[in-house]
Amino acid sequence: MKWSSRLALVLMLGPLAAVAADHGTILLYHHVGTDTPASTSITPNQFRTQLDYLQEHGFRVMPLTAMLDALYAGESLPDNAVAITFDDAYESVYSNAYPELASRSMPFTVFVATEPLDKGYDGFMRWQDMAAMDADLADFGAHSVSHKHLLALDPKERPRAWLRRARDEIVDSAARIVAELGRPVRTFAYPFGEYDTRLAGLVRELDFYGLAQQSGAVGSGTNPQIIPRIPISRSHADDLQRFATAINARPLPVREEDPGRILIHADIAAPDSFAFELGEGPFRRGQLACFSASGAPLEITAVDAGYRVALPELTPGRNKINCTAPSTERSGEYFWYSRLWILADEKGVWLRR
């Protein structure tokens, strides 16, 4: 049964089949292997364990585009809706992850940086591997051509030239996927999870969903060009309680009072705080908490109609904070928001390390 028909059937059957939900969560994997970098890897056994957990606890794994189309059309999803994604199209996804997903009839999306495939780099899938995957399960999204840091300016490059280059990276990678696989491409994942308002605006102009790499859930109020995903790595993959907390996340309705810049060049002072307001929702405002990427709690002060979070000192590269508030409806469920800043070092070469 096609997934569009399956989703419609679940929703028509109502509470006997599933409780309708207004959000979903998206998992982000890279390698599925034992001899690949720990920070972007999960072992095959850990991967099997997580898929088993999803099955045993009633999670409904659905195609990424079906999830996003439904949410942004104002339609409900099945309760506990999850999408599975992989960045970079590593060979281990084909050899280790795909058999496990296929045996469970779980759909998934692979984001493809096309140059490594075209040049036959070791460790990456081949085009014929992707063509051999079950078309009802496997979907493919663009991930640039080169997988370079798209925000980095080449020496003496003007903004207009940068925009053309970034556009070519996105459009050309999608075109290669269409040419090789004959499948439409509607999603783009930012290389390294790096974006700013200009790049997100370009993704919007090109009519792609934009997938980021900071944690949280997706709902109809989520910016469709800055969609959070939950990164999975070997160091935490055995902690199923942590996994359960992440996949049960709901989107915290943050309205930014002072969004400031995402990309901060060396000649601009880095922010030391972040101010925002919260919309309504079934969460406990009094238990709002924010944390640095290392998990250290951050000071929160109530200001006017919102909150101000004291930021840790930002360091060159990617900096993230997470803010959560417990649900009033389900024990152990949290509303979640993550915010990214990208900071230059004094030489402005932070994205080339």
N, C-alpha and C positions, 0 to 999 in steps of 0.2 A: 504493500500500500504506500503510495506517495505520501511525503510528510505533510503536505498541505491538507490532504484528505484526512490523515490521521489526527492532525491538530483540530480540525473542524469536528470530527467525531467525538474527541475527548470533551470539547467544550459543549457540544449539544447534549451529551449524556449528563452533564452537570455534576452535582455533588457525588453521585454514585461512582463517577469515573475519577474526578479530581476536583479540588477546590480551585476556583479561578484566582489568578494572581496578576498583579500589575507590574511585575518585575521579574528579572532573571539574573543568573550569574554566568560568567564566562571564564573558563579555565584556560590558562596559558602555559603551554609546555614548549620546550625546545628539543633537546636530545632525550631519547629514551634508551639509555645504555649504562654500562658500568665503567667505561674507560674514557668518558667525556667530561668536560669541566663541571664540577659539582654545582656551581652557582646557576647553571642553566641546564641541569640534567636531573632526571629521575631514573631509578633503575627499573628494569622490566618488572621485577617483583613488586616494587612500590606502585608502579602503574597499574598492574593487575589488582592489587589490593584496593586502590582508589576506585577503579571501575566496579569492583565487587561491592564496595561501600555504596556507591550510587545506586546500584541495582537493589541491594538489600534494604535500603532506606527509602525507597519510593521516589527517587529523583528521575525526572523525565529528560533524557538527553535529546535535544532537538537541534536541527540545523541552525547555524548562526543567523543566516539571512531570514529564515522563517521567524525566529525569535524577534529580530529587530524590526522586520516589516510589521509584525503584529503589534508590538509595543508602540511604534510611532504612528500607527493607524488608529490608536486608541482602543485596540482589542485586548482582551485578556489572554493570559497564558495559562497553561496548566500549572498548578502549584508545584513548587520545587523544580522549576525549569532550569536546565543547565545546558550550555553549549561548550564544546571542546575545540580548542584551537592549538595549532602548532606554528611557531615562527621559524623561518629559514629553510624549510624543506630538507632537513637532514635525512640521511639514508636510514638511520635508526628508526625513524617514524614509519618508514615502509616495512622494514624487516621485523621490528619489535612491537610497535604500537598498532599498526594496521591489523594484523591478525587478531589481536585481542578485541579491537573495536568491531571488526567484521563478525566475529563469533557471537557478539552481543547485539548485533544490528544497531550499533551506536553511530550516528552521523558525526562528522567532524569537518573542520576547515584547516587547510594548510596555507600559510602565507609564504609566497614564493619570491625570493630575490633571484631574478632570472639569470644574471651573468654567471654565477657559479655553476648552474646547470648547463648553460650554453658552452661553457669552457671545460666542462667535465671534471670539475674539482673533486678531489677525494672527499668522502664523508657526506656528500650530498646525493639526493635522489637523482634519478635520470627521468627524462620526460616520459619514457616508456613505462617506468614504474607508476607514475601518476595516471597515465592512460589506462593502466591495468586495474586500477582501483574501482570498486563498485560505484558506479555513477549515482546511485541512490543514497550512498553514504558519504562519499568524498566530495568536498567543495574546495575551491581554490581562490585565494585572494592575492592581491598585489602587495609586494613588500619592497618595492623599488627595483632598479636594475642592479646597482652596484653594492647595495647595503652599506653605503657610506653614511656618515653623519650629515643628514640633509640640511641642517641648520648652519653648518660650517661654511663660511665664505672662502672661496679660493682667493689667493693674493690679487689685490686690485679689482676684484669682482664687484660690479655695481649691483644694487638691489634688483634692477630689472633683469639683468643677466642671471642672477641667482634664481629669480622666479621662473625663468624659462628652463633652467637646468632642473629645478625641482619638479616642474610640470613634466618634463621629458622622463625623469626617473619614474614617476607614477604612471603616466600614460603608456610609456614603452613597455614597462613590466606587465601591465594588464594586457597589452596587445600581444605580447609573446605568449602569454597563457592562453588567450583565445586562439591564437594561430596553432599552437601545439595540441591543445585539448578540445577546442571547439566548444568551450563552455563560457557563459557570461561571467564577468568579474564585476562585483558590486561592492567589494570591501577592500580597504587598504589598511595595513598595519604599519605604524611608524617604526622605521629601523631604530633599535635601541630604546624605543618608547619616547623618542625625543620629538617635540613639536613646539610651536609657538602659535600666536594668533594668526600670523601670516600663513603658515603652513596649513593650519586647520582650515583657514578660509579658502585656500587653494583646493583642499580635499572636498570642501563643500561645493565649490564652483564646479568641480569635476563630477559631482553627484555620486561620490563614494561615501559609505560609512567609514569613519576613521577609528581604528582600534589602538588604544594606548596600552601602557604596561603598569599603571598604578591600580591598586586594589579597589574593590567596591562592587556594587551591583548596578545593573542598568535598568532604567525605567523610562516612561514616556517623557519625563522632564530632563533626562540626561542629554547633554549636547551630543548630537549624532555624529560629530566629528571628533569627540574626545570620550570614547566609550571605554570604561574601565574593564580590566581583566584581572584575574587573580593569578599571579605568577606562582608556579610550582617548582620547587627545587629539592634536591636530594637531602639537604640538611634538615628540612622540616617535614618531609613527605611521610615519615613514619608516625607522626603525631596526628592521629585521626580525629582527635578532639579539635585541634587547630583547623584541620581540613573541614570538619563539620561546621565550625563557626564561620569560616570563609564562605562556604557554598550556601549557607543559610542567610547571607547578608542581604540587606535591603538598602535601596538608595536613600541616603540622608539628604533631605531637600535643602541644600545650601544655596542661598542667594548671596553672591559675593558683594559686599559693600565696598571693598577696595581691592579689586582683583590684581591691580598692578601689572607688572610684566611677568611673563614666564621666562623668557630669555633675557638674562641680565649681563650686559657687556661690562668690561673692566672699568669703564669710565662712569658707570652708574652705581650709586650706593646700593648695596644689597639690603632688602627689607629685613627689619628685625621683628616684625609682627604682621599678622594677617587678620583682617577684620571681615566679618560676614554676618548675615542674618539667616535664620532658619525658618522655613515654611512650616505648615502644619503637618502633623502625622502622628501615628500611634507609637510615639517613643517618649522616653523620660528625659526631658530637657535638663532637669536638675542633675542628671548623671552623665551629661555630655563630657567626653574626655578626648584629648588630642595627644598624639604621640609622635616622636621623631621616627625616622626610618629604623633606628636601632631599638626602638621600643621604649625610650625614655619619656616619661610623662611631661607634658608642656603646660605651662601656666595659662589659664583661661580667665579673662576678666569680662564681666558683663558690662556692655557699653550701649547706652541708648536702647535701641530695639534689638541689638545683636550681641556679638561676642568679639573679643580680640584675643588672639593666641600669640604668646611670645614665642618667636621662632628660635631654634638653635642657630649658632653661627653657620651660615651657608658656606660650603666648600666648593671648589671648582668641580664642575660636572653636574650630575643629576642629584637633586635634593627633594625629598618627599616627606610629607606629614600625613598622618591618618587621623581622622576624627570619627568617633563612634558614639552612639547612644543606644541603650538597651530598649528593646521592644516592650510595649505594654501588653502585647497580645500573646507572645510566645516566649517562654523561658529559654535563655541561651541564644536568642536571636538578636542581632544588632543592626541598626541603621549605620551606614558606613559611607565616608567621603574621603577621598585622597586628593592631595594637591601637589603639583610639580613645580619646581623652579630649576632652571638650568643656569649655572653661574660660570662666567669666564674667569680664567686666571689672569694675572697681570699682563701676560703676553697675548691673551686672547686665543690661545690654542687648546682650550680645555676639551674640545671635542675630538682631538686627534691623539689623545694619549693611548 
